[in-house]
Amino acid sequence: MDDNTKELEQYWDEFSQEYEEIQNESLVDIGQQLKEFLLAEKLLPTSQFLDLAGGTGKYIPHFSNFTDSYHLVDLSAKMLEFAKNKSADSNKITFTHQEQNKFLKNTKENTYDFVFSAMNPALESKEALVELNRIANGNVGILRLIFDEDNLFSQVEQLYLPNQEQNKEAQMLLYKVWLEELGWEFKSKKFRFFLSEKVSSQFFSDYFSDELSNAELAALTQLFFSETEIREMERLVIFELLYWEKC
């Protein structure tokens, strides 16, 4: 393992606890929605299922009952520790601690009936998509968050922190370009979640305390919380599943 890979693993190991807490606190039940869609589309049940860059095992509770064999691969050993706690059937679920490129290189073609990867930061080249297709024996599915905005925090970030704003859909659009260049037919499905959350003025102030000056924070707090200490925040979250049958 080279130094860059070691540093990357260390980052995810250190982030694993916080990552798991974020997943547990999320109001978005994408796992349930995705499971229902895959069942309706006859992509589940399946025999050999691969969860590549599966992290803390978010999708194990949703998918494992519809697979004969569930294989989760991740770079982070700490992430895998959390994932193993979600393993209801140890005879069915296996875990591999390995860097993605090495795993793909060592995997034979047509190994998995469904190759799945959600929010995978290492899936960043056309060659990686070709590899996913190569090891698949049935279908490939890639899930990403493509939109997440609200009527409070997002407004502030767009006005005061534009350099932090990124087009969340950009990578998914790039996948589609690559698949078109390869001449492969694909489908996509979007999952929309409309959320309402209560936010306190103190939480709002704490959230931006490292990025904004005291004067800016005071002005924004007055603007958004002048009449109440708690306000309702509306939020729209969109995930997209990109999927295709092995080409």
Secondary structure, 3 states (H helix, E strand, C coil): CCHHHHHHHHHHHHHHHHHHHHHHHCCCCHHHHHHHHHHHCCCCCEEEEEEECCCCCCCHHHHHHHEEEEEEEECCHHHHHHHHCCCCCCCCEEEEECCHHHHHHHCCCCCEEEEEEECCCCCCCHHHHHHHHHHEEEEEEEEEEEEEEECCHHHHHHHHCHHHCCCCCHHHHHHHHHHHHHCCCCEEEEEEEEEEEEEEHHHHHHHCCCCCCHHHHHHHHHHHHCCCCEEEEEEEEEEEEEEEECC
